[in-house]
Amino acid sequence: MQDLTTMFAALGDPTRFSIVERLLAEGELSAGELQSGFDMSAPAISRHLNVLRNAGLLDRRAEKQQRIYSIRSDTMQGISDWVERHRAFWDGSLARLEHALMAERDRK
């Protein structure tokens, strides 16, 4: 799996985050279809798509004259796994904090 910092850096841009959100919601889309949701030029969208591809978040395939983009499910699963591991840590930490606060309250 690609470096998580590279992926998160790519997703840190609002336009790129929106592109990924749209592909997750709608499935495969052409570059032109993706551009329709933004007020920017085709070359600007292309640069964003290249950043996302280089970060390992998107796949691209050619279909006649179009370039079709889709989410790389293996990469998204890797991000999900990372988030889940950290969520479990914080859930446990917050549960311990709640327990400690309740014990402190009961002592008073």
MARBAPA-566483 format. One record per residue: residue number from 1; residue in three letters; x, y, z of N, C-alpha, C, O, CB in turn; chain. Coordinates in nm, 2 decimals, decimal comma. Glycine has a CB too. Example, Ala and Ser with C-alpha at 12.3 -4.5 7.8 and 13.67 -1.06 7.14 Angstrom:
2
i; aa; n.X; n.Y; n.Z; ca.X; ca.Y; ca.Z; c.X; c.Y; c.Z; o.X; o.Y; o.Z; cb.X; cb.Y; cb.Z; ch
1; ALA; 1,32; -0,57; 0,78; 1,23; -0,45; 0,78; 1,32; -0,33; 0,78; 1,42; -0,33; 0,85; 1,13; -0,45; 0,90; A
2; SER; 1,28; -0,22; 0,71; 1,37; -0,11; 0,71; 1,29; 0,00; 0,79; 1,34; 0,11; 0,80; 1,41; -0,06; 0,57; A
***
This chain:
108
i; aa; n.X; n.Y; n.Z; ca.X; ca.Y; ca.Z; c.X; c.Y; c.Z; o.X; o.Y; o.Z; cb.X; cb.Y; cb.Z; ch
1; MET; 0,08; -0,12; 0,00; 0,00; 0,00; 0,00; 0,09; 0,12; 0,00; 0,19; 0,13; 0,06; -0,10; 0,00; 0,12; A
2; GLN; 0,04; 0,22; -0,07; 0,11; 0,35; -0,08; 0,13; 0,41; 0,06; 0,06; 0,37; 0,16; 0,04; 0,45; -0,17; A
3; ASP; 0,22; 0,50; 0,07; 0,25; 0,57; 0,20; 0,12; 0,65; 0,24; 0,07; 0,73; 0,16; 0,37; 0,67; 0,18; A
4; LEU; 0,08; 0,63; 0,36; -0,04; 0,69; 0,41; -0,03; 0,85; 0,41; -0,13; 0,92; 0,39; -0,07; 0,64; 0,55; A
5; THR; 0,09; 0,90; 0,44; 0,11; 1,04; 0,45; 0,08; 1,10; 0,31; 0,03; 1,21; 0,30; 0,25; 1,08; 0,50; A
6; THR; 0,13; 1,03; 0,21; 0,10; 1,08; 0,07; -0,05; 1,08; 0,04; -0,10; 1,17; -0,02; 0,18; 0,99; -0,03; A
7; MET; -0,11; 0,98; 0,08; -0,26; 0,97; 0,05; -0,33; 1,08; 0,13; -0,42; 1,14; 0,07; -0,31; 0,83; 0,10; A
8; PHE; -0,30; 1,09; 0,26; -0,37; 1,20; 0,34; -0,34; 1,34; 0,28; -0,42; 1,42; 0,29; -0,33; 1,18; 0,48; A
9; ALA; -0,22; 1,36; 0,24; -0,18; 1,49; 0,18; -0,26; 1,52; 0,06; -0,31; 1,63; 0,04; -0,03; 1,49; 0,15; A
10; ALA; -0,28; 1,41; -0,03; -0,36; 1,43; -0,15; -0,51; 1,46; -0,11; -0,57; 1,54; -0,18; -0,35; 1,30; -0,24; A
11; LEU; -0,56; 1,39; -0,01; -0,69; 1,41; 0,03; -0,71; 1,54; 0,11; -0,83; 1,59; 0,13; -0,74; 1,30; 0,12; A
12; GLY; -0,60; 1,61; 0,15; -0,61; 1,73; 0,22; -0,66; 1,85; 0,14; -0,70; 1,95; 0,20; -0,48; 1,76; 0,28; A
13; ASP; -0,65; 1,84; 0,01; -0,70; 1,94; -0,08; -0,85; 1,93; -0,10; -0,90; 1,82; -0,13; -0,63; 1,94; -0,22; A
14; PRO; -0,93; 2,03; -0,08; -1,08; 2,02; -0,08; -1,13; 1,97; -0,22; -1,23; 1,89; -0,23; -1,14; 2,15; -0,06; A
15; THR; -1,07; 2,01; -0,33; -1,11; 1,97; -0,46; -1,08; 1,82; -0,48; -1,17; 1,74; -0,52; -1,03; 2,04; -0,57; A
16; ARG; -0,96; 1,77; -0,44; -0,93; 1,63; -0,45; -1,02; 1,55; -0,36; -1,06; 1,44; -0,39; -0,79; 1,61; -0,42; A
17; PHE; -1,05; 1,60; -0,24; -1,14; 1,52; -0,15; -1,28; 1,51; -0,21; -1,34; 1,41; -0,20; -1,15; 1,60; -0,01; A
18; SER; -1,32; 1,62; -0,27; -1,45; 1,62; -0,34; -1,46; 1,52; -0,45; -1,56; 1,45; -0,48; -1,49; 1,76; -0,39; A
19; ILE; -1,35; 1,51; -0,53; -1,34; 1,41; -0,64; -1,35; 1,27; -0,59; -1,43; 1,19; -0,64; -1,21; 1,43; -0,72; A
20; VAL; -1,28; 1,24; -0,48; -1,29; 1,11; -0,42; -1,43; 1,08; -0,37; -1,48; 0,97; -0,39; -1,18; 1,09; -0,31; A
21; GLU; -1,48; 1,17; -0,30; -1,62; 1,16; -0,25; -1,72; 1,13; -0,36; -1,81; 1,04; -0,35; -1,67; 1,28; -0,17; A
22; ARG; -1,70; 1,20; -0,47; -1,79; 1,18; -0,59; -1,78; 1,04; -0,65; -1,87; 0,98; -0,68; -1,77; 1,29; -0,69; A
23; LEU; -1,65; 1,00; -0,67; -1,63; 0,87; -0,72; -1,68; 0,76; -0,63; -1,73; 0,66; -0,68; -1,48; 0,85; -0,75; A
24; LEU; -1,67; 0,78; -0,50; -1,72; 0,68; -0,40; -1,87; 0,67; -0,42; -1,93; 0,56; -0,41; -1,68; 0,72; -0,26; A
25; ALA; -1,94; 0,78; -0,44; -2,08; 0,79; -0,44; -2,14; 0,74; -0,58; -2,24; 0,67; -0,58; -2,13; 0,93; -0,42; A
26; GLU; -2,07; 0,78; -0,69; -2,12; 0,75; -0,82; -2,05; 0,64; -0,90; -2,10; 0,60; -1,00; -2,11; 0,88; -0,90; A
27; GLY; -1,94; 0,60; -0,85; -1,86; 0,49; -0,93; -1,77; 0,56; -1,03; -1,74; 0,67; -1,02; -1,96; 0,40; -0,99; A
28; GLU; -1,74; 0,48; -1,13; -1,65; 0,53; -1,24; -1,71; 0,65; -1,31; -1,82; 0,66; -1,34; -1,63; 0,42; -1,34; A
29; LEU; -1,62; 0,75; -1,34; -1,65; 0,87; -1,41; -1,54; 0,91; -1,50; -1,42; 0,89; -1,47; -1,69; 0,99; -1,31; A
30; SER; -1,57; 0,97; -1,61; -1,47; 1,03; -1,70; -1,42; 1,16; -1,64; -1,48; 1,22; -1,56; -1,53; 1,05; -1,84; A
31; ALA; -1,30; 1,20; -1,69; -1,25; 1,33; -1,65; -1,34; 1,44; -1,68; -1,36; 1,53; -1,60; -1,11; 1,35; -1,72; A
32; GLY; -1,41; 1,44; -1,79; -1,51; 1,54; -1,83; -1,62; 1,54; -1,73; -1,67; 1,65; -1,70; -1,56; 1,52; -1,97; A
33; GLU; -1,67; 1,43; -1,70; -1,78; 1,42; -1,60; -1,74; 1,48; -1,46; -1,81; 1,55; -1,40; -1,83; 1,28; -1,58; A
34; LEU; -1,62; 1,44; -1,43; -1,57; 1,50; -1,30; -1,55; 1,65; -1,31; -1,58; 1,72; -1,21; -1,43; 1,43; -1,26; A
35; GLN; -1,50; 1,70; -1,42; -1,48; 1,84; -1,43; -1,62; 1,92; -1,42; -1,62; 2,03; -1,37; -1,42; 1,88; -1,57; A
36; SER; -1,73; 1,86; -1,46; -1,86; 1,93; -1,46; -1,90; 1,97; -1,32; -1,98; 2,06; -1,31; -1,96; 1,84; -1,52; A
37; GLY; -1,85; 1,91; -1,22; -1,88; 1,95; -1,08; -1,80; 2,07; -1,03; -1,82; 2,11; -0,91; -1,87; 1,83; -1,00; A
38; PHE; -1,70; 2,12; -1,10; -1,61; 2,22; -1,05; -1,60; 2,33; -1,15; -1,62; 2,32; -1,27; -1,48; 2,16; -1,03; A
39; ASP; -1,58; 2,45; -1,10; -1,56; 2,57; -1,18; -1,41; 2,59; -1,20; -1,34; 2,68; -1,15; -1,62; 2,70; -1,11; A
40; MET; -1,35; 2,49; -1,28; -1,21; 2,50; -1,31; -1,18; 2,44; -1,45; -1,27; 2,36; -1,50; -1,12; 2,43; -1,21; A
41; SER; -1,07; 2,46; -1,50; -1,04; 2,42; -1,64; -1,01; 2,27; -1,64; -0,98; 2,20; -1,53; -0,92; 2,49; -1,69; A
42; ALA; -1,01; 2,21; -1,76; -0,98; 2,07; -1,77; -0,83; 2,04; -1,73; -0,81; 1,94; -1,66; -1,00; 2,03; -1,92; A
43; PRO; -0,74; 2,13; -1,76; -0,60; 2,10; -1,72; -0,59; 2,10; -1,56; -0,51; 2,02; -1,51; -0,50; 2,20; -1,78; A
44; ALA; -0,66; 2,19; -1,50; -0,66; 2,19; -1,35; -0,72; 2,06; -1,29; -0,66; 2,01; -1,20; -0,74; 2,32; -1,30; A
45; ILE; -0,83; 2,02; -1,34; -0,88; 1,89; -1,30; -0,79; 1,78; -1,32; -0,77; 1,69; -1,24; -1,02; 1,86; -1,36; A
46; SER; -0,72; 1,78; -1,44; -0,63; 1,68; -1,47; -0,51; 1,67; -1,37; -0,47; 1,56; -1,34; -0,57; 1,70; -1,61; A
47; ARG; -0,46; 1,79; -1,33; -0,36; 1,79; -1,23; -0,40; 1,73; -1,10; -0,33; 1,65; -1,04; -0,31; 1,94; -1,21; A
48; HIS; -0,52; 1,76; -1,06; -0,58; 1,70; -0,93; -0,59; 1,55; -0,95; -0,56; 1,47; -0,86; -0,72; 1,76; -0,90; A
49; LEU; -0,64; 1,50; -1,06; -0,65; 1,36; -1,09; -0,52; 1,29; -1,09; -0,50; 1,18; -1,03; -0,72; 1,33; -1,22; A
50; ASN; -0,42; 1,35; -1,14; -0,28; 1,30; -1,14; -0,23; 1,29; -1,00; -0,16; 1,19; -0,96; -0,19; 1,38; -1,23; A
51; VAL; -0,25; 1,39; -0,92; -0,21; 1,38; -0,78; -0,27; 1,26; -0,71; -0,21; 1,19; -0,63; -0,24; 1,51; -0,70; A
52; LEU; -0,40; 1,24; -0,73; -0,47; 1,13; -0,67; -0,42; 1,00; -0,72; -0,41; 0,90; -0,64; -0,62; 1,15; -0,69; A
53; ARG; -0,39; 0,99; -0,85; -0,34; 0,87; -0,90; -0,20; 0,84; -0,85; -0,17; 0,72; -0,81; -0,33; 0,87; -1,06; A
54; ASN; -0,12; 0,94; -0,84; 0,02; 0,92; -0,79; 0,02; 0,88; -0,64; 0,11; 0,81; -0,60; 0,10; 1,04; -0,81; A
55; ALA; -0,08; 0,92; -0,57; -0,10; 0,88; -0,43; -0,15; 0,74; -0,41; -0,16; 0,69; -0,30; -0,18; 0,99; -0,36; A
56; GLY; -0,19; 0,68; -0,52; -0,25; 0,55; -0,52; -0,39; 0,54; -0,49; -0,44; 0,43; -0,46; -0,17; 0,47; -0,42; A
57; LEU; -0,46; 0,65; -0,50; -0,61; 0,65; -0,46; -0,70; 0,62; -0,58; -0,81; 0,57; -0,56; -0,64; 0,78; -0,40; A
58; LEU; -0,65; 0,65; -0,70; -0,74; 0,63; -0,82; -0,67; 0,54; -0,92; -0,55; 0,53; -0,93; -0,77; 0,76; -0,88; A
59; ASP; -0,76; 0,47; -1,00; -0,71; 0,40; -1,12; -0,77; 0,47; -1,24; -0,87; 0,54; -1,23; -0,77; 0,25; -1,12; A
60; ARG; -0,70; 0,46; -1,35; -0,75; 0,52; -1,47; -0,74; 0,42; -1,59; -0,64; 0,34; -1,60; -0,66; 0,65; -1,51; A
61; ARG; -0,84; 0,42; -1,67; -0,84; 0,34; -1,79; -0,89; 0,42; -1,91; -0,97; 0,51; -1,89; -0,93; 0,21; -1,77; A
62; ALA; -0,84; 0,38; -2,02; -0,88; 0,45; -2,15; -1,00; 0,38; -2,21; -1,00; 0,25; -2,21; -0,76; 0,45; -2,25; A
63; GLU; -1,09; 0,46; -2,25; -1,21; 0,40; -2,32; -1,23; 0,50; -2,44; -1,29; 0,61; -2,43; -1,34; 0,39; -2,23; A
64; LYS; -1,19; 0,45; -2,56; -1,19; 0,54; -2,68; -1,11; 0,67; -2,65; -0,99; 0,66; -2,61; -1,33; 0,58; -2,72; A
65; GLN; -1,17; 0,78; -2,66; -1,10; 0,91; -2,63; -1,11; 0,95; -2,49; -1,05; 1,05; -2,45; -1,15; 1,01; -2,72; A
66; GLN; -1,18; 0,88; -2,41; -1,20; 0,92; -2,27; -1,11; 0,85; -2,17; -1,06; 0,74; -2,20; -1,35; 0,90; -2,22; A
67; ARG; -1,08; 0,92; -2,06; -1,01; 0,86; -1,95; -1,11; 0,84; -1,84; -1,17; 0,94; -1,79; -0,88; 0,94; -1,90; A
68; ILE; -1,13; 0,71; -1,79; -1,23; 0,68; -1,69; -1,15; 0,66; -1,56; -1,05; 0,58; -1,55; -1,31; 0,56; -1,73; A
69; TYR; -1,20; 0,72; -1,45; -1,14; 0,72; -1,32; -1,23; 0,64; -1,23; -1,35; 0,65; -1,23; -1,11; 0,86; -1,27; A
70; SER; -1,16; 0,57; -1,14; -1,23; 0,49; -1,03; -1,14; 0,49; -0,91; -1,02; 0,51; -0,91; -1,27; 0,35; -1,08; A
71; ILE; -1,21; 0,46; -0,80; -1,14; 0,44; -0,67; -1,07; 0,31; -0,66; -1,12; 0,21; -0,71; -1,24; 0,46; -0,55; A
72; ARG; -0,95; 0,31; -0,61; -0,87; 0,19; -0,58; -0,92; 0,13; -0,45; -0,89; 0,18; -0,34; -0,72; 0,21; -0,58; A
73; SER; -1,00; 0,03; -0,46; -1,06; -0,03; -0,33; -0,96; -0,08; -0,23; -0,98; -0,07; -0,11; -1,16; -0,14; -0,37; A
74; ASP; -0,85; -0,13; -0,28; -0,74; -0,18; -0,19; -0,68; -0,07; -0,11; -0,66; -0,09; 0,01; -0,63; -0,26; -0,27; A
75; THR; -0,67; 0,05; -0,17; -0,61; 0,16; -0,10; -0,71; 0,21; 0,00; -0,67; 0,25; 0,11; -0,57; 0,27; -0,20; A
76; MET; -0,84; 0,22; -0,04; -0,94; 0,27; 0,05; -0,95; 0,18; 0,17; -0,98; 0,22; 0,28; -1,07; 0,29; -0,02; A
77; GLN; -0,94; 0,05; 0,15; -0,95; -0,05; 0,26; -0,83; -0,03; 0,35; -0,85; -0,04; 0,47; -0,95; -0,19; 0,20; A
78; GLY; -0,71; 0,00; 0,30; -0,60; 0,03; 0,38; -0,62; 0,15; 0,47; -0,58; 0,15; 0,59; -0,47; 0,05; 0,30; A
79; ILE; -0,68; 0,26; 0,41; -0,71; 0,38; 0,49; -0,81; 0,34; 0,60; -0,80; 0,38; 0,72; -0,76; 0,49; 0,40; A
80; SER; -0,91; 0,27; 0,56; -1,02; 0,22; 0,66; -0,96; 0,14; 0,77; -0,99; 0,16; 0,89; -1,13; 0,14; 0,58; A
81; ASP; -0,87; 0,05; 0,74; -0,80; -0,03; 0,84; -0,72; 0,06; 0,94; -0,73; 0,04; 1,06; -0,71; -0,14; 0,78; A
82; TRP; -0,65; 0,15; 0,89; -0,57; 0,25; 0,97; -0,66; 0,33; 1,06; -0,64; 0,34; 1,18; -0,49; 0,34; 0,88; A
83; VAL; -0,77; 0,38; 1,01; -0,87; 0,46; 1,09; -0,93; 0,37; 1,19; -0,94; 0,41; 1,31; -0,98; 0,52; 1,00; A
84; GLU; -0,96; 0,25; 1,16; -1,03; 0,16; 1,25; -0,93; 0,12; 1,37; -0,98; 0,12; 1,49; -1,07; 0,03; 1,19; A
85; ARG; -0,81; 0,10; 1,34; -0,71; 0,08; 1,45; -0,70; 0,19; 1,55; -0,70; 0,18; 1,67; -0,57; 0,05; 1,39; A
86; HIS; -0,70; 0,31; 1,49; -0,69; 0,43; 1,57; -0,82; 0,46; 1,65; -0,82; 0,51; 1,76; -0,65; 0,55; 1,49; A
87; ARG; -0,93; 0,43; 1,58; -1,06; 0,45; 1,65; -1,07; 0,36; 1,77; -1,12; 0,40; 1,88; -1,18; 0,42; 1,55; A
88; ALA; -1,03; 0,24; 1,76; -1,03; 0,14; 1,87; -0,94; 0,19; 1,98; -0,98; 0,18; 2,10; -0,98; 0,00; 1,82; A
89; PHE; -0,83; 0,25; 1,95; -0,74; 0,31; 2,06; -0,82; 0,42; 2,13; -0,82; 0,42; 2,25; -0,61; 0,36; 2,00; A
90; TRP; -0,87; 0,51; 2,06; -0,94; 0,63; 2,12; -1,07; 0,59; 2,19; -1,10; 0,64; 2,30; -0,98; 0,73; 2,01; A
91; ASP; -1,14; 0,49; 2,14; -1,26; 0,44; 2,21; -1,22; 0,38; 2,35; -1,28; 0,41; 2,45; -1,33; 0,33; 2,13; A
92; GLY; -1,11; 0,31; 2,35; -1,06; 0,25; 2,48; -1,01; 0,36; 2,57; -1,04; 0,35; 2,69; -0,95; 0,15; 2,45; A
93; SER; -0,94; 0,46; 2,51; -0,89; 0,57; 2,60; -1,00; 0,65; 2,66; -1,00; 0,69; 2,77; -0,80; 0,66; 2,51; A
94; LEU; -1,10; 0,68; 2,58; -1,22; 0,75; 2,63; -1,30; 0,68; 2,73; -1,35; 0,73; 2,83; -1,31; 0,80; 2,51; A
95; ALA; -1,31; 0,55; 2,71; -1,38; 0,46; 2,81; -1,30; 0,46; 2,94; -1,36; 0,47; 3,05; -1,39; 0,32; 2,76; A
96; ARG; -1,17; 0,46; 2,94; -1,09; 0,46; 3,06; -1,10; 0,60; 3,13; -1,10; 0,61; 3,25; -0,94; 0,43; 3,03; A
97; LEU; -1,10; 0,70; 3,05; -1,12; 0,84; 3,10; -1,25; 0,85; 3,17; -1,26; 0,91; 3,28; -1,10; 0,94; 2,99; A
98; GLU; -1,36; 0,80; 3,11; -1,49; 0,81; 3,17; -1,49; 0,74; 3,30; -1,55; 0,78; 3,40; -1,59; 0,75; 3,07; A
99; HIS; -1,43; 0,62; 3,30; -1,43; 0,54; 3,42; -1,35; 0,61; 3,53; -1,40; 0,62; 3,65; -1,36; 0,40; 3,40; A
100; ALA; -1,24; 0,68; 3,50; -1,16; 0,75; 3,60; -1,24; 0,87; 3,65; -1,23; 0,90; 3,77; -1,03; 0,80; 3,54; A
101; LEU; -1,31; 0,94; 3,56; -1,39; 1,06; 3,60; -1,50; 1,02; 3,70; -1,53; 1,09; 3,79; -1,44; 1,13; 3,48; A
102; MET; -1,57; 0,90; 3,67; -1,68; 0,86; 3,75; -1,62; 0,81; 3,89; -1,69; 0,84; 3,99; -1,75; 0,74; 3,68; A
103; ALA; -1,51; 0,75; 3,89; -1,45; 0,71; 4,02; -1,41; 0,83; 4,10; -1,43; 0,84; 4,22; -1,32; 0,62; 3,99; A
104; GLU; -1,36; 0,93; 4,03; -1,32; 1,06; 4,10; -1,45; 1,13; 4,16; -1,45; 1,18; 4,27; -1,25; 1,16; 4,01; A
105; ARG; -1,55; 1,13; 4,08; -1,68; 1,19; 4,12; -1,74; 1,11; 4,24; -1,79; 1,18; 4,34; -1,78; 1,19; 4,01; A
106; ASP; -1,73; 0,98; 4,24; -1,78; 0,90; 4,35; -1,70; 0,92; 4,48; -1,76; 0,90; 4,59; -1,78; 0,75; 4,31; A
107; ARG; -1,57; 0,95; 4,47; -1,49; 0,97; 4,59; -1,53; 1,10; 4,66; -1,51; 1,11; 4,78; -1,35; 0,97; 4,55; A
108; LYS; -1,58; 1,19; 4,59; -1,62; 1,33; 4,65; -1,74; 1,33; 4,72; -1,79; 1,43; 4,77; -1,62; 1,43; 4,54; A
***
